[in-house]
């Protein structure tokens, strides 16, 4: 019913001028795959831009530009999203403290973890666990 109502609208506003995502060639795809795999396997510890750029065989500046063009987010944003996703899994299933979850997901500062978590999930870690 809602979709039918939307279909009847005569006026609309285009939210994005981009019609499609950037195409990723084979070399770029391999590079992104290596970056993703490395990030997933090492998210528990600090990962520097220099380190991840080395994985992609690029300079840090080139890597930042490359990653943002292909994913529409910075590498740090991606890494934080990955860490918060893993933290949410731990909060749902494990009975460990929030401070321990923060530490195990690569955040060295509990207040930073809480801010990042609330920014991405809309709830504090303790509210998320209770929900």
N, C-alpha and C positions, 0 to 999 in steps of 0.2 A: 504494500500500500504506500509506504514511504517512497519507494523507488518510482512508483507511478506519479506521485506528486512532484518529485524532482523532475521527471521527464516532461512535465507540463510547463515548467518555468520557461519564460521567453527571454528573460534577462539573466546573464551570468557574467562573472568576472574571472578572467584567466589568472590563475595563481602563479604559474610558471611559464616563462617563455621558452624554456628548453623542451624540446620535443622528445629527446631520447638520451639515454645515458651514453657516456663516451664508450666507444667500442674498445675492447681490450684485445690486443694482439697476443700471439702465442708467447712471446718473450715477456711481455708485461704480465700475462696470466701466470706464468711460471714464477716470476718475481713476487707477485702478490701472494701466491700459494706458499712460497717459502717464508714470507713475512708473517702470514697468518699462522702457519704451523709453528714457527719459532715463538710467536707471541703466546699461543695456546700452551706450549710446553714450558714457557718460562715466565708467565705472568706473575708468579708468586714473588718474584724478586724485582728490584729496580732494573729497567731496561732503558738505556740511554739512546738518544737519537743517533749518536755515532755508531753504537752497537747495531741497531736495527738497519741503519743505512749500509753498514758493512755486509749484512746478510743479503741485502738487495744489490750489492756491488755498486753503490752510488755514494756521492758526497751527502752529508746531512741536508744541505740546502736543496739539492736535486731530489733527494728522497722525499722531503716534505712536500715539494711541488708535485711530484709524481703521485704520491699517495692521495693528496687532496683532490687532484684532478680526476682520479679514478674512483674514489670512494665518497667524495663530497664531504669529507670530515678529516680532521687532522689525525695523525697517528696517535697522539696523546688522548684525544677524544675516544678513538677506537679502543685503545688499551684500557682506559677507564671504564668504558661500557662492558668490555670483556670481564674485567675484574668485578664490577658490580653484579653482572650476571652470575658469575661463579659465587659471589658472596650471597646472593639471593638463594641459590641452590643450597648453600650450607645453612643458611638461616631457616630454611624450610625443613631440612632433614637432620641436621646435627644439633646436639645439645651443648655446643661449646659457646663460650662467651662471645659477645659482639667484638670485644677487643681482640680475641683470638681470631675470629673471622677476618677482621680488618688486617691483622698481621699475615694470615695465611693467603690473603688475596693481593698482597704486595703493597698495601698501604702502610706507611711507617708512622702515620699520624692519625689518631682516632678521630679527631675533630674534622680533618680533611676527608676521611672516609665517610663520616656522617653527612657532611655537606654534599659530597659527590653522590652518595646513595639517595639522599632526599631529592636532589636535583634530577636524577634519572628515574626514580621509582615513585616520587611524590609522597613518600612516607619515610620516616626515620627507620633505621634498622630495627629498633625495638618495636615500633608500630607495625612494621612489616611482619616481624616474627609473630606478634600477637594475632594479626589478621590471618 
